Amino acid sequence: MAAEESSTEYLVEYLDGPLEGQVEHRSLVDGGPEARLAAIAAIDGVESVFWYDLVGQRELDGEVRARFAFDAGDSDPVAFDEDDND
């Protein structure tokens, strides 16, 4: 195992909003996850900026995993159905 690799990245878990359920790797900033991050994504063909706030983090098998919650007030408007389970 390369200790340097596991100490330079963390796994982002999007808890809700348009990116709910998605994960991605990002670089650690000053040894930890960012408190707030911007994610750019195309929803229904429209590119938008979505803001997410750190709500918790943990370490699992040597990897930092950070959970982020959607900040709708600061994000670009987008129509998505949070209750759509189909």
Secondary structure, 3 states (H helix, E strand, C coil): CCHHHHCCEEEEEECCHHHCCCEEEEECECCECCCEEEEEEEECCEEEEEEEEEEEEEEECCEEEEEEEEECCCCCCCCCCCCCCC
